[in-house]
Amino acid sequence: MMSNNTLLIKGGTVVPMTGRAIINKGAVFVQDGVIEGVFEEGLPLPRCRHVVDATNCLVMPGLVNSHCHSPMSLFRGMADDLSLDDWLQGYILPAESRFINPETVHTGALLSCAEMLLSGTTCFCDSYFFENEVAEAVMKIGIRAVLGHSVADKLAGGDTNKERTLAKAVDFVQRWKNRTPWITPSIFCHSTYACSWEILSEAKEEASRQGVLFQIHLAETRGEVDQIKSKQGLTSCALLDERDIIDNDTLLIHGVWLTDSDLDIIANRGAAISHNPGSNMKLASGVAPVPSMLKRGIPVGLGTDSPASNNNLDMFGEMQAAAKLHKVHTLDPTEMDVWTVLEMATVKGAKAIGMGAVVGQLQKGMQADIIIIDTAKPHLSPMYNPASHLVYAAAGPDVRDVFVGGRQVVKNGRLITFDANRIIDSIGCISTEIKNRMKQDEWTPGTPD
Ligand SMILES: [Zn+2]
């Protein structure tokens, strides 16, 4: 008996990310949204109702974006070429306090989810205010996400009442836990400078109690690390560790200024790191010691950070940035080879955000989050090594088809779950309002509140 809900992707070059092998003219068989088998050329293939021809294409796991603030697509290109402090205090925080509400968060998240699916990202780890609205957008578009409800008691833009902000995060987790395979809830504390030590400890305790991932920006800039060290005598990482905040359910974001002893702590505790090379370069935060992290066996994922500090969510661009940044920084062209980078964007990224048993590889039992990349293009010809093209030559628009949990969401480069033009129109209306209010001098960008 043939199940109605089967899918066979055949004829393409399969890059399963289960090791470093590539299968020419392979096939992937999916049943009820789960990968049932990956076949080498010549093996008998199961009969299927839905067959997708991937001739002249690469077939691989959907990319995993391990750090994003999806609603911030609202502020894409609003402020560039500034220090993190000027960008954050002078533009982003004032803009958030004026324009962030459930409706704008929902529209911004829809836009980012559409952008991510169209460029081959099938799973992302997010954190922002009004995360329920992000969850609703995720469900509408059909992407997979780990969503962190923001907890902060010293940061403008959100609720700074400690009890209320914690209670809201717990409500969010309980609302979305085990509700749908598309959403995994999490708790996010912005940073050691936006949160008191008290709330950091309580938020981590709550995340552990709920059994969810705890996320925090850490050691993004030298100023942040120096300030804490001069006041408290220890690095922010060591201070978090003193409070038992770093464990194998903790995702540390950026980690640009982590020391060797910080990295030892992180490796010993089994915590993970999200590396965001595009954002770190644009804000001139520095170069994260990623080779040292990887040498210690720390799971390191790749992330885009927000669309306001990058300024797009194309993980192909992020892979290329990661590969090149560490080569020039170490003056060693053998550093961060293509497979290392591909692993960070798939299997290691999935592990870093607690999804390692679910996505990131094409193998039996994993969710069928699969992307097909069309290589019959001048910039992808000839092809000696598919892994090389994925890191150094391909880009988001080369993605032809995308499946999440076996459901097709992008077909021939078009989003089929939602009208992308409608989202672009809605975003246009919001950005016009922002521009008008800037003109009316209600708000002079660059001036902190
Ligand atoms: Zn961030």
Boltz pocket constraint, residues with backbone or C-beta under 6 A from the ligand:
constraints:
  - pocket:
      binder: B
      contacts: [[A, 67], [A, 68], [A, 69], [A, 217], [A, 253], [A, 305], [A, 306]]
      max_distance: 6.0
